[in-house]
């Protein structure tokens, strides 16, 4: 019988004991006599922390399910205050490990990519920034609690942001406009708090970076999120490819879409709508969607995908209901000690529900395969760009089964999903570039940050008119993009992985079995190789390859024109 997530016992992770354990491991480093023994010592540390982090993740999951649960709020506060000390102690262990005379041969015993990650980690953590890390954690929690507790007035009720974003995709343009106005007005009502939290975040992150020897927080942020093997130079190349290839393609597609929708121009509340008469929503209830997903994964690969989806459902490891005091958005997490992934989502009755279900399932499946394949915890499912390839590519592959979710409007749903993925790229680049410029110029005022956001919107989404939506029209959109507050420099990974996912989608259009086979092989590799290598091994172009986006845009545009919406 599968154990349910809710039945896992929680005991607070003992941070003091974990630090003492690491002190003991540091003491043993001088006793090792070979690179093999050094690797074995490190393996023991990873095994210990698989158990340790399982406890912290259970607490985090239960906190996000109800940010007003006093017990788990207390646990979250405890970890916010004490985990940075453990991070510093972990850095001390890694520093001692790399200082061993046998470390020079460690790359012959373990994956050399682990060495690269250890070196990156040592650049961004030290005892001297523990107080700053504590403050950063508290600010993230402060933002999460503010946003989770924020409700939006809608027809006499107070609803969540996830629900409002569903209304913002209503077939009726006037409803969409009103929903976006309510979102903007509600954000405006707490703008002072949002600005203040972010002001303090920028200051503390900048202070950390300077203490660690960086010019500003940009490089530190990239390393912190796991950007290994590429940096701002490569991201700038990619950004210009989006500007030069994706933006003109979207401008053409949007012009034709305006003709079909009977509107003169794309406004903010139109940008996520693709179908005349309204976007495609899944048919049936949430339980119908889960049944459809089970049939899909059974057909794709019953032994691997189908059985795993059933196990996730049996374990009640997918929490999808949007409700008060539940944190917004979606994520997948891994409980290492149990080999059990967990999916967090907020359904709102739109195509987003199918998207988040397939997206987070891609993450969860990758977690499970990394666990089964015993991939080193420092590699596991890879950097964020690799992990997001697992999830976004699953979304693209699911288009082959859209009839299960959308009935006789399956082809239109495919059109919408592909168009939406391409439409995301300029926005994703704006999020990343905004952060780069903010942390390069940390003394910007709140007004200057909002003006910067509007400027970037004009450069990368010139086809979108934001003038008639309150607060959004002064550059406030970024303040409900939680990654900017919680996970700096994460968002570009969604862009890089979208490029690979779109390629998988086009391959699936030609030969689904081949595309699925390539995808499953990529997932099996987890994070054992950099994204460039994984892309090329799957027969795809890396996002950093010359001409990658130009070629991709031609294929996607032709595909969309062929479907016709």
Secondary structure by P-SEA (a helix, b strand, c coil): ccccccccccccccaaaaaaaaaaaaaaccccccaaaaaaaaaaaaaaaaaaaaaaaaaaaaaaacccaaaaaaaaaaaaacaaaaaaaaaaaaaaaaaccccccccccccaaaaaaaaaaaacccccaaaaaaaaaaaaaaaaaaaaabbbbcccccccaaaaaaaaacccaaaaaaaaaaaaaaaaaaaaaaaaaaaaaaaaaaaaaaaaccccaaaaaaaaaccccccaaaaaaaaaaaaccaaaaaaaaaaaaaaaaccccccccccccccccccccccccaaaaaaaaaaaaaaacccccaaaaaaaaaaccccccccccccccccccccccccbbbbbbbbcccaaaaaaaaaaaaaaaaaaaaaaaccccccccccaaaaaaaaaaaaaaaccccccccccaaaaaaaaaaaaaaaaaaaaaaaaaaaaaaaacccccaaaaaaaaaaaaaaccccccccccccccccccccccccccccccaaaaaaaaaaaaaaaaaaaaacaaaaaaaaaaaaaacccccaaaaaaaaccccccccaaaaaaaaaaaaaaaaacc
